[in-house]
């Protein structure tokens, strides 16, 4: 059962007139979940799965510094706080939120262009940002990824060793709060430890089911 059946899915009025409609059937898919649940690893697994047309993976803007192994323009678009606020104030971000002391935002034109070209757009985003996009794009498909348990999640956060003790405590506290909001999403997927490929398959299945359900509908962004 999915709550998407209860949505009208269409936008009306001046806001929709100024917005851009994607190609028939192209979906905006939000993958969200608490820090440490494995969103990046899931995205990597999705990239390895053959698909025609391919998914378009949005590269989020952020003011936080790169972590070891992250590549500018691939992992994130790393920008200064000043540049980020310029983009936000110019309306060039679909959403913008401050999380753990850093700003994150979704480039609007990147989403519009990919949808117009007929690609399903995959947006990895935090809970705050997902709520904003949901309010602005009623047809967005929201998928929430959860860990098998909070204990497993906390273990993953500690093992990656990318935060200080204080930052780790904040992320653990926020994770519990974010998991409590999973009912706001259309689907909830458990990312079992060591089973990321199965998680990617499940997300592919959800997207395929949504295509079958909604057919040629056009997402307005």
C-alpha positions, 0 to 999 in steps of 0.5 A: 500500500502506498500513500501516493494513490491519495495524491492528485499529482497535478499543480494548478495556477500561476506557480505551475504556469511559471514552472517547467514540466518534464517529459511524460513519465519521467520521475523525480525520486527522492532518496532520504534517510538518517546520516550513516544509513548508507545513501551514498553506497546505495547510489553507487549500487544503483549506478552499477545497475544497467538501465535505459534511459539511465537515471540522472543523479543530482549533484547537490551543492554544499558548503561543507568541506570534502571528505576523503575520497570525495570529488568535487562535481561528482560527490557534491558541488563544494561551494563557499557559504557566500556562493551558496547564499547567492544561488539560494537568493537568486532562486537557483536552488529547488531547496536549501537547508542548513544541516549539522552547521552546513548548507545543502541545496538542490540545483533547480536547472539540473533537475528540470533539464534531466526531467525534460530529457526523459530521465528519472531524476534521483535526488539524495537529500536529507529529511528537511530538504525532502519536506521542502521538495514535497511541498513544491513538487507534489509528484515527487516520489519519496523513498526513506531508507532506514537501518535494521536498528539504531544500534547498527546505525550508530555503529556505522557512524562510529566506524566511518570516523569522519566526525568529532565526538561532538558531531557524532553525538549530534548525528546520533540524536538527529538520526533518531528524530529523522527515523521517527518521520518515516511515515511522511514518505511514500515508501520505506526501505530497510538497508540491511547490513551488507545487503546494499545490492538488495536495497538498490534492487528494491528501489528499482522495483519501486520506481518501475511500479510507479511508472506502471501506476502513473504512466505518462504523467509529467512532473512539474518543477 
